[in-house]
Amino acid sequence: MAGLTLDTAGALAAARELGAAGWPAAEMLLAIRIGMAEGSTARREGEENPHGG
């Protein structure tokens, strides 16, 4: 996940506002980071092959 940034404090605050605390909040942050990494990979692959074939 190199090069990805996440406002951890802000994301944790948002998780707490949604009612998550402790491990559930940490798991929510992990899910966000995984989603960011997958999105970054998909965009990078799209840039390498813009015509999809």
mmCIF file as Biopython writes it, N, C-alpha, C and O atoms, coordinates in Angstrom:
data_model
#
loop_
_atom_site.group_PDB
_atom_site.id
_atom_site.type_symbol
_atom_site.label_atom_id
_atom_site.label_alt_id
_atom_site.label_comp_id
_atom_site.label_asym_id
_atom_site.label_entity_id
_atom_site.label_seq_id
_atom_site.pdbx_PDB_ins_code
_atom_site.Cartn_x
_atom_site.Cartn_y
_atom_site.Cartn_z
_atom_site.occupancy
_atom_site.B_iso_or_equiv
_atom_site.auth_seq_id
_atom_site.auth_asym_id
_atom_site.pdbx_PDB_model_num
ATOM 1   N N  . MET A ? 1  ? 0.819   -1.181 0.000   1.0 0.0 1  A 1 
ATOM 2   C CA . MET A ? 1  ? 0.000   0.000  0.000   1.0 0.0 1  A 1 
ATOM 3   C C  . MET A ? 1  ? 0.867   1.251  0.000   1.0 0.0 1  A 1 
ATOM 4   O O  . MET A ? 1  ? 0.476   2.288  0.536   1.0 0.0 1  A 1 
ATOM 5   N N  . ALA A ? 2  ? 2.000   1.152  -0.580  1.0 0.0 2  A 1 
ATOM 6   C CA . ALA A ? 2  ? 2.921   2.276  -0.613  1.0 0.0 2  A 1 
ATOM 7   C C  . ALA A ? 2  ? 2.315   3.429  -1.392  1.0 0.0 2  A 1 
ATOM 8   O O  . ALA A ? 2  ? 1.656   3.229  -2.413  1.0 0.0 2  A 1 
ATOM 9   N N  . GLY A ? 3  ? 2.542   4.621  -0.907  1.0 0.0 3  A 1 
ATOM 10  C CA . GLY A ? 3  ? 2.082   5.810  -1.590  1.0 0.0 3  A 1 
ATOM 11  C C  . GLY A ? 3  ? 0.656   6.209  -1.269  1.0 0.0 3  A 1 
ATOM 12  O O  . GLY A ? 3  ? 0.207   7.277  -1.686  1.0 0.0 3  A 1 
ATOM 13  N N  . LEU A ? 4  ? -0.064  5.375  -0.537  1.0 0.0 4  A 1 
ATOM 14  C CA . LEU A ? 4  ? -1.429  5.721  -0.174  1.0 0.0 4  A 1 
ATOM 15  C C  . LEU A ? 4  ? -1.428  6.451  1.150   1.0 0.0 4  A 1 
ATOM 16  O O  . LEU A ? 4  ? -0.687  6.101  2.069   1.0 0.0 4  A 1 
ATOM 17  N N  . THR A ? 5  ? -2.253  7.454  1.238   1.0 0.0 5  A 1 
ATOM 18  C CA . THR A ? 5  ? -2.360  8.170  2.506   1.0 0.0 5  A 1 
ATOM 19  C C  . THR A ? 5  ? -3.801  8.137  2.971   1.0 0.0 5  A 1 
ATOM 20  O O  . THR A ? 5  ? -4.733  8.142  2.167   1.0 0.0 5  A 1 
ATOM 21  N N  . LEU A ? 6  ? -3.961  8.105  4.252   1.0 0.0 6  A 1 
ATOM 22  C CA . LEU A ? 6  ? -5.281  8.092  4.857   1.0 0.0 6  A 1 
ATOM 23  C C  . LEU A ? 6  ? -5.206  8.942  6.110   1.0 0.0 6  A 1 
ATOM 24  O O  . LEU A ? 6  ? -4.326  8.751  6.950   1.0 0.0 6  A 1 
ATOM 25  N N  . ASP A ? 7  ? -6.119  9.870  6.230   1.0 0.0 7  A 1 
ATOM 26  C CA . ASP A ? 7  ? -6.201  10.677 7.442   1.0 0.0 7  A 1 
ATOM 27  C C  . ASP A ? 7  ? -6.721  9.755  8.538   1.0 0.0 7  A 1 
ATOM 28  O O  . ASP A ? 7  ? -7.927  9.668  8.774   1.0 0.0 7  A 1 
ATOM 29  N N  . THR A ? 8  ? -5.797  9.069  9.203   1.0 0.0 8  A 1 
ATOM 30  C CA . THR A ? 8  ? -6.163  8.058  10.184  1.0 0.0 8  A 1 
ATOM 31  C C  . THR A ? 8  ? -6.990  8.646  11.310  1.0 0.0 8  A 1 
ATOM 32  O O  . THR A ? 8  ? -7.994  8.057  11.713  1.0 0.0 8  A 1 
ATOM 33  N N  . ALA A ? 9  ? -6.586  9.793  11.822  1.0 0.0 9  A 1 
ATOM 34  C CA . ALA A ? 9  ? -7.331  10.415 12.920  1.0 0.0 9  A 1 
ATOM 35  C C  . ALA A ? 9  ? -8.747  10.763 12.471  1.0 0.0 9  A 1 
ATOM 36  O O  . ALA A ? 9  ? -9.710  10.522 13.200  1.0 0.0 9  A 1 
ATOM 37  N N  . GLY A ? 10 ? -8.871  11.324 11.280  1.0 0.0 10 A 1 
ATOM 38  C CA . GLY A ? 10 ? -10.186 11.669 10.763  1.0 0.0 10 A 1 
ATOM 39  C C  . GLY A ? 10 ? -11.038 10.437 10.501  1.0 0.0 10 A 1 
ATOM 40  O O  . GLY A ? 10 ? -12.233 10.425 10.799  1.0 0.0 10 A 1 
ATOM 41  N N  . ALA A ? 11 ? -10.422 9.402  9.942   1.0 0.0 11 A 1 
ATOM 42  C CA . ALA A ? 11 ? -11.159 8.175  9.669   1.0 0.0 11 A 1 
ATOM 43  C C  . ALA A ? 11 ? -11.595 7.500  10.966  1.0 0.0 11 A 1 
ATOM 44  O O  . ALA A ? 11 ? -12.701 6.964  11.048  1.0 0.0 11 A 1 
ATOM 45  N N  . LEU A ? 12 ? -10.731 7.525  11.976  1.0 0.0 12 A 1 
ATOM 46  C CA . LEU A ? 12 ? -11.088 6.946  13.267  1.0 0.0 12 A 1 
ATOM 47  C C  . LEU A ? 12 ? -12.226 7.731  13.912  1.0 0.0 12 A 1 
ATOM 48  O O  . LEU A ? 12 ? -13.136 7.145  14.499  1.0 0.0 12 A 1 
ATOM 49  N N  . ALA A ? 13 ? -12.173 9.057  13.802  1.0 0.0 13 A 1 
ATOM 50  C CA . ALA A ? 13 ? -13.260 9.884  14.338  1.0 0.0 13 A 1 
ATOM 51  C C  . ALA A ? 13 ? -14.573 9.560  13.622  1.0 0.0 13 A 1 
ATOM 52  O O  . ALA A ? 13 ? -15.624 9.471  14.258  1.0 0.0 13 A 1 
ATOM 53  N N  . ALA A ? 14 ? -14.512 9.383  12.303  1.0 0.0 14 A 1 
ATOM 54  C CA . ALA A ? 14 ? -15.717 9.038  11.549  1.0 0.0 14 A 1 
ATOM 55  C C  . ALA A ? 14 ? -16.244 7.676  11.970  1.0 0.0 14 A 1 
ATOM 56  O O  . ALA A ? 14 ? -17.453 7.488  12.104  1.0 0.0 14 A 1 
ATOM 57  N N  . ALA A ? 15 ? -15.335 6.722  12.179  1.0 0.0 15 A 1 
ATOM 58  C CA . ALA A ? 15 ? -15.747 5.389  12.622  1.0 0.0 15 A 1 
ATOM 59  C C  . ALA A ? 15 ? -16.433 5.465  13.974  1.0 0.0 15 A 1 
ATOM 60  O O  . ALA A ? 15 ? -17.434 4.786  14.204  1.0 0.0 15 A 1 
ATOM 61  N N  . ARG A ? 16 ? -15.905 6.283  14.862  1.0 0.0 16 A 1 
ATOM 62  C CA . ARG A ? 16 ? -16.509 6.427  16.192  1.0 0.0 16 A 1 
ATOM 63  C C  . ARG A ? 16 ? -17.877 7.098  16.098  1.0 0.0 16 A 1 
ATOM 64  O O  . ARG A ? 16 ? -18.796 6.750  16.838  1.0 0.0 16 A 1 
ATOM 65  N N  . GLU A ? 17 ? -18.009 8.064  15.183  1.0 0.0 17 A 1 
ATOM 66  C CA . GLU A ? 17 ? -19.311 8.716  14.998  1.0 0.0 17 A 1 
ATOM 67  C C  . GLU A ? 17 ? -20.352 7.723  14.495  1.0 0.0 17 A 1 
ATOM 68  O O  . GLU A ? 17 ? -21.544 7.855  14.774  1.0 0.0 17 A 1 
ATOM 69  N N  . LEU A ? 18 ? -19.878 6.721  13.743  1.0 0.0 18 A 1 
ATOM 70  C CA . LEU A ? 18 ? -20.783 5.688  13.242  1.0 0.0 18 A 1 
ATOM 71  C C  . LEU A ? 18 ? -21.035 4.608  14.287  1.0 0.0 18 A 1 
ATOM 72  O O  . LEU A ? 18 ? -21.762 3.648  14.032  1.0 0.0 18 A 1 
ATOM 73  N N  . GLY A ? 19 ? -20.424 4.768  15.478  1.0 0.0 19 A 1 
ATOM 74  C CA . GLY A ? 19 ? -20.678 3.833  16.566  1.0 0.0 19 A 1 
ATOM 75  C C  . GLY A ? 19 ? -19.641 2.750  16.725  1.0 0.0 19 A 1 
ATOM 76  O O  . GLY A ? 19 ? -19.791 1.883  17.585  1.0 0.0 19 A 1 
ATOM 77  N N  . ALA A ? 20 ? -18.584 2.769  15.918  1.0 0.0 20 A 1 
ATOM 78  C CA . ALA A ? 20 ? -17.543 1.750  16.032  1.0 0.0 20 A 1 
ATOM 79  C C  . ALA A ? 20 ? -16.514 2.193  17.061  1.0 0.0 20 A 1 
ATOM 80  O O  . ALA A ? 20 ? -16.171 3.372  17.149  1.0 0.0 20 A 1 
ATOM 81  N N  . ALA A ? 21 ? -16.030 1.234  17.832  1.0 0.0 21 A 1 
ATOM 82  C CA . ALA A ? 21 ? -14.991 1.523  18.823  1.0 0.0 21 A 1 
ATOM 83  C C  . ALA A ? 21 ? -14.074 0.313  18.925  1.0 0.0 21 A 1 
ATOM 84  O O  . ALA A ? 21 ? -14.479 -0.805 18.606  1.0 0.0 21 A 1 
ATOM 85  N N  . GLY A ? 22 ? -12.864 0.528  19.360  1.0 0.0 22 A 1 
ATOM 86  C CA . GLY A ? 22 ? -11.928 -0.573 19.560  1.0 0.0 22 A 1 
ATOM 87  C C  . GLY A ? 22 ? -11.611 -1.305 18.266  1.0 0.0 22 A 1 
ATOM 88  O O  . GLY A ? 22 ? -11.313 -0.689 17.243  1.0 0.0 22 A 1 
ATOM 89  N N  . TRP A ? 23 ? -11.682 -2.645 18.328  1.0 0.0 23 A 1 
ATOM 90  C CA . TRP A ? 23 ? -11.340 -3.459 17.165  1.0 0.0 23 A 1 
ATOM 91  C C  . TRP A ? 23 ? -12.241 -3.192 15.961  1.0 0.0 23 A 1 
ATOM 92  O O  . TRP A ? 23 ? -11.739 -3.149 14.838  1.0 0.0 23 A 1 
ATOM 93  N N  . PRO A ? 24 ? -13.549 -3.011 16.147  1.0 0.0 24 A 1 
ATOM 94  C CA . PRO A ? 24 ? -14.374 -2.713 14.966  1.0 0.0 24 A 1 
ATOM 95  C C  . PRO A ? 24 ? -13.915 -1.450 14.235  1.0 0.0 24 A 1 
ATOM 96  O O  . PRO A ? 24 ? -13.946 -1.399 13.005  1.0 0.0 24 A 1 
ATOM 97  N N  . ALA A ? 25 ? -13.492 -0.438 14.981  1.0 0.0 25 A 1 
ATOM 98  C CA . ALA A ? 25 ? -13.003 0.781  14.341  1.0 0.0 25 A 1 
ATOM 99  C C  . ALA A ? 25 ? -11.708 0.495  13.591  1.0 0.0 25 A 1 
ATOM 100 O O  . ALA A ? 25 ? -11.512 0.985  12.479  1.0 0.0 25 A 1 
ATOM 101 N N  . ALA A ? 26 ? -10.826 -0.295 14.193  1.0 0.0 26 A 1 
ATOM 102 C CA . ALA A ? 26 ? -9.572  -0.640 13.533  1.0 0.0 26 A 1 
ATOM 103 C C  . ALA A ? 26 ? -9.838  -1.444 12.260  1.0 0.0 26 A 1 
ATOM 104 O O  . ALA A ? 26 ? -9.179  -1.242 11.240  1.0 0.0 26 A 1 
ATOM 105 N N  . GLU A ? 27 ? -10.806 -2.354 12.330  1.0 0.0 27 A 1 
ATOM 106 C CA . GLU A ? 27 ? -11.138 -3.146 11.146  1.0 0.0 27 A 1 
ATOM 107 C C  . GLU A ? 27 ? -11.752 -2.270 10.054  1.0 0.0 27 A 1 
ATOM 108 O O  . GLU A ? 27 ? -11.535 -2.512 8.866   1.0 0.0 27 A 1 
ATOM 109 N N  . MET A ? 28 ? -12.519 -1.254 10.456  1.0 0.0 28 A 1 
ATOM 110 C CA . MET A ? 28 ? -13.079 -0.340 9.477   1.0 0.0 28 A 1 
ATOM 111 C C  . MET A ? 28 ? -11.964 0.428  8.761   1.0 0.0 28 A 1 
ATOM 112 O O  . MET A ? 28 ? -12.006 0.610  7.545   1.0 0.0 28 A 1 
ATOM 113 N N  . LEU A ? 29 ? -10.969 0.873  9.532   1.0 0.0 29 A 1 
ATOM 114 C CA . LEU A ? 29 ? -9.835  1.577  8.936   1.0 0.0 29 A 1 
ATOM 115 C C  . LEU A ? 29 ? -9.078  0.662  7.982   1.0 0.0 29 A 1 
ATOM 116 O O  . LEU A ? 29 ? -8.671  1.093  6.903   1.0 0.0 29 A 1 
ATOM 117 N N  . LEU A ? 30 ? -8.885  -0.590 8.367   1.0 0.0 30 A 1 
ATOM 118 C CA . LEU A ? 30 ? -8.193  -1.545 7.503   1.0 0.0 30 A 1 
ATOM 119 C C  . LEU A ? 30 ? -8.973  -1.748 6.204   1.0 0.0 30 A 1 
ATOM 120 O O  . LEU A ? 30 ? -8.381  -1.804 5.126   1.0 0.0 30 A 1 
ATOM 121 N N  . ALA A ? 31 ? -10.290 -1.856 6.305   1.0 0.0 31 A 1 
ATOM 122 C CA . ALA A ? 31 ? -11.115 -2.024 5.113   1.0 0.0 31 A 1 
ATOM 123 C C  . ALA A ? 31 ? -10.998 -0.821 4.183   1.0 0.0 31 A 1 
ATOM 124 O O  . ALA A ? 31 ? -10.956 -0.974 2.962   1.0 0.0 31 A 1 
ATOM 125 N N  . ILE A ? 32 ? -10.946 0.376  4.767   1.0 0.0 32 A 1 
ATOM 126 C CA . ILE A ? 32 ? -10.780 1.586  3.961   1.0 0.0 32 A 1 
ATOM 127 C C  . ILE A ? 32 ? -9.439  1.548  3.235   1.0 0.0 32 A 1 
ATOM 128 O O  . ILE A ? 32 ? -9.370  1.845  2.042   1.0 0.0 32 A 1 
ATOM 129 N N  . ARG A ? 33 ? -8.374  1.185  3.949   1.0 0.0 33 A 1 
ATOM 130 C CA . ARG A ? 33 ? -7.049  1.137  3.328   1.0 0.0 33 A 1 
ATOM 131 C C  . ARG A ? 33 ? -6.984  0.087  2.227   1.0 0.0 33 A 1 
ATOM 132 O O  . ARG A ? 33 ? -6.384  0.325  1.179   1.0 0.0 33 A 1 
ATOM 133 N N  . ILE A ? 34 ? -7.599  -1.077 2.456   1.0 0.0 34 A 1 
ATOM 134 C CA . ILE A ? 34 ? -7.617  -2.124 1.431   1.0 0.0 34 A 1 
ATOM 135 C C  . ILE A ? 34 ? -8.374  -1.623 0.204   1.0 0.0 34 A 1 
ATOM 136 O O  . ILE A ? 34 ? -7.938  -1.835 -0.927  1.0 0.0 34 A 1 
ATOM 137 N N  . GLY A ? 35 ? -9.501  -0.960 0.426   1.0 0.0 35 A 1 
ATOM 138 C CA . GLY A ? 35 ? -10.264 -0.405 -0.686  1.0 0.0 35 A 1 
ATOM 139 C C  . GLY A ? 35 ? -9.477  0.633  -1.461  1.0 0.0 35 A 1 
ATOM 140 O O  . GLY A ? 35 ? -9.539  0.682  -2.690  1.0 0.0 35 A 1 
ATOM 141 N N  . MET A ? 36 ? -8.727  1.475  -0.730  1.0 0.0 36 A 1 
ATOM 142 C CA . MET A ? 36 ? -7.894  2.474  -1.394  1.0 0.0 36 A 1 
ATOM 143 C C  . MET A ? 36 ? -6.821  1.792  -2.246  1.0 0.0 36 A 1 
ATOM 144 O O  . MET A ? 36 ? -6.551  2.222  -3.367  1.0 0.0 36 A 1 
ATOM 145 N N  . ALA A ? 37 ? -6.213  0.732  -1.716  1.0 0.0 37 A 1 
ATOM 146 C CA . ALA A ? 37 ? -5.169  0.020  -2.451  1.0 0.0 37 A 1 
ATOM 147 C C  . ALA A ? 37 ? -5.739  -0.645 -3.696  1.0 0.0 37 A 1 
ATOM 148 O O  . ALA A ? 37 ? -5.127  -0.596 -4.763  1.0 0.0 37 A 1 
ATOM 149 N N  . GLU A ? 38 ? -6.913  -1.267 -3.566  1.0 0.0 38 A 1 
ATOM 150 C CA . GLU A ? 38 ? -7.532  -1.910 -4.727  1.0 0.0 38 A 1 
ATOM 151 C C  . GLU A ? 38 ? -7.918  -0.886 -5.785  1.0 0.0 38 A 1 
ATOM 152 O O  . GLU A ? 38 ? -7.750  -1.127 -6.980  1.0 0.0 38 A 1 
ATOM 153 N N  . GLY A ? 39 ? -8.436  0.259  -5.346  1.0 0.0 39 A 1 
ATOM 154 C CA . GLY A ? 39 ? -8.792  1.312  -6.289  1.0 0.0 39 A 1 
ATOM 155 C C  . GLY A ? 39 ? -7.582  1.865  -7.003  1.0 0.0 39 A 1 
ATOM 156 O O  . GLY A ? 39 ? -7.631  2.144  -8.201  1.0 0.0 39 A 1 
ATOM 157 N N  . SER A ? 40 ? -6.488  2.024  -6.264  1.0 0.0 40 A 1 
ATOM 158 C CA . SER A ? 40 ? -5.249  2.521  -6.853  1.0 0.0 40 A 1 
ATOM 159 C C  . SER A ? 40 ? -4.724  1.546  -7.897  1.0 0.0 40 A 1 
ATOM 160 O O  . SER A ? 40 ? -4.283  1.949  -8.973  1.0 0.0 40 A 1 
ATOM 161 N N  . THR A ? 41 ? -4.777  0.254  -7.569  1.0 0.0 41 A 1 
ATOM 162 C CA . THR A ? 41 ? -4.318  -0.776 -8.505  1.0 0.0 41 A 1 
ATOM 163 C C  . THR A ? 41 ? -5.186  -0.776 -9.755  1.0 0.0 41 A 1 
ATOM 164 O O  . THR A ? 41 ? -4.670  -0.874 -10.869 1.0 0.0 41 A 1 
ATOM 165 N N  . ALA A ? 42 ? -6.491  -0.669 -9.583  1.0 0.0 42 A 1 
ATOM 166 C CA . ALA A ? 42 ? -7.395  -0.671 -10.733 1.0 0.0 42 A 1 
ATOM 167 C C  . ALA A ? 42 ? -7.142  0.538  -11.623 1.0 0.0 42 A 1 
ATOM 168 O O  . ALA A ? 42 ? -7.138  0.418  -12.848 1.0 0.0 42 A 1 
ATOM 169 N N  . ARG A ? 43 ? -6.932  1.707  -11.013 1.0 0.0 43 A 1 
ATOM 170 C CA . ARG A ? 43 ? -6.655  2.902  -11.814 1.0 0.0 43 A 1 
ATOM 171 C C  . ARG A ? 43 ? -5.334  2.757  -12.555 1.0 0.0 43 A 1 
ATOM 172 O O  . ARG A ? 43 ? -5.227  3.118  -13.727 1.0 0.0 43 A 1 
ATOM 173 N N  . ARG A ? 44 ? -4.325  2.224  -11.862 1.0 0.0 44 A 1 
ATOM 174 C CA . ARG A ? 44 ? -3.015  2.059  -12.481 1.0 0.0 44 A 1 
ATOM 175 C C  . ARG A ? 44 ? -3.115  1.096  -13.662 1.0 0.0 44 A 1 
ATOM 176 O O  . ARG A ? 44 ? -2.529  1.350  -14.715 1.0 0.0 44 A 1 
ATOM 177 N N  . GLU A ? 45 ? -3.842  0.006  -13.502 1.0 0.0 45 A 1 
ATOM 178 C CA . GLU A ? 45 ? -4.015  -0.951 -14.596 1.0 0.0 45 A 1 
ATOM 179 C C  . GLU A ? 45 ? -4.788  -0.315 -15.747 1.0 0.0 45 A 1 
ATOM 180 O O  . GLU A ? 45 ? -4.511  -0.598 -16.912 1.0 0.0 45 A 1 
ATOM 181 N N  . GLY A ? 46 ? -5.753  0.540  -15.426 1.0 0.0 46 A 1 
ATOM 182 C CA . GLY A ? 46 ? -6.516  1.233  -16.458 1.0 0.0 46 A 1 
ATOM 183 C C  . GLY A ? 46 ? -5.656  2.210  -17.242 1.0 0.0 46 A 1 
ATOM 184 O O  . GLY A ? 46 ? -5.853  2.389  -18.444 1.0 0.0 46 A 1 
ATOM 185 N N  . GLU A ? 47 ? -4.696  2.849  -16.561 1.0 0.0 47 A 1 
ATOM 186 C CA . GLU A ? 47 ? -3.793  3.774  -17.245 1.0 0.0 47 A 1 
ATOM 187 C C  . GLU A ? 47 ? -2.823  3.028  -18.145 1.0 0.0 47 A 1 
ATOM 188 O O  . GLU A ? 47 ? -2.448  3.529  -19.205 1.0 0.0 47 A 1 
ATOM 189 N N  . GLU A ? 48 ? -2.409  1.825  -17.728 1.0 0.0 48 A 1 
ATOM 190 C CA . GLU A ? 48 ? -1.470  1.047  -18.529 1.0 0.0 48 A 1 
ATOM 191 C C  . GLU A ? 48 ? -2.140  0.495  -19.775 1.0 0.0 48 A 1 
ATOM 192 O O  . GLU A ? 48 ? -1.490  0.329  -20.807 1.0 0.0 48 A 1 
ATOM 193 N N  . ASN A ? 49 ? -3.434  0.210  -19.689 1.0 0.0 49 A 1 
ATOM 194 C CA . ASN A ? 49 ? -4.163  -0.372 -20.808 1.0 0.0 49 A 1 
ATOM 195 C C  . ASN A ? 49 ? -5.486  0.366  -20.968 1.0 0.0 49 A 1 
ATOM 196 O O  . ASN A ? 49 ? -6.531  -0.174 -20.606 1.0 0.0 49 A 1 
ATOM 197 N N  . PRO A ? 50 ? -5.469  1.584  -21.499 1.0 0.0 50 A 1 
ATOM 198 C CA . PRO A ? 50 ? -6.679  2.415  -21.532 1.0 0.0 50 A 1 
ATOM 199 C C  . PRO A ? 50 ? -7.784  1.870  -22.425 1.0 0.0 50 A 1 
ATOM 200 O O  . PRO A ? 50 ? -8.932  2.292  -22.285 1.0 0.0 50 A 1 
ATOM 201 N N  . HIS A ? 51 ? -7.482  0.940  -23.347 1.0 0.0 51 A 1 
ATOM 202 C CA . HIS A ? 51 ? -8.497  0.425  -24.239 1.0 0.0 51 A 1 
ATOM 203 C C  . HIS A ? 51 ? -9.064  -0.910 -23.775 1.0 0.0 51 A 1 
ATOM 204 O O  . HIS A ? 51 ? -9.891  -1.507 -24.464 1.0 0.0 51 A 1 
ATOM 205 N N  . GLY A ? 52 ? -8.624  -1.381 -22.610 1.0 0.0 52 A 1 
ATOM 206 C CA . GLY A ? 52 ? -9.178  -2.583 -22.031 1.0 0.0 52 A 1 
ATOM 207 C C  . GLY A ? 52 ? -8.839  -3.866 -22.756 1.0 0.0 52 A 1 
ATOM 208 O O  . GLY A ? 52 ? -9.508  -4.875 -22.534 1.0 0.0 52 A 1 
ATOM 209 N N  . GLY A ? 53 ? -7.865  -3.875 -23.585 1.0 0.0 53 A 1 
ATOM 210 C CA . GLY A ? 53 ? -7.599  -5.112 -24.318 1.0 0.0 53 A 1 
ATOM 211 C C  . GLY A ? 53 ? -6.205  -5.218 -24.586 1.0 0.0 53 A 1 
ATOM 212 O O  . GLY A ? 53 ? -5.766  -6.192 -25.198 1.0 0.0 53 A 1 
#
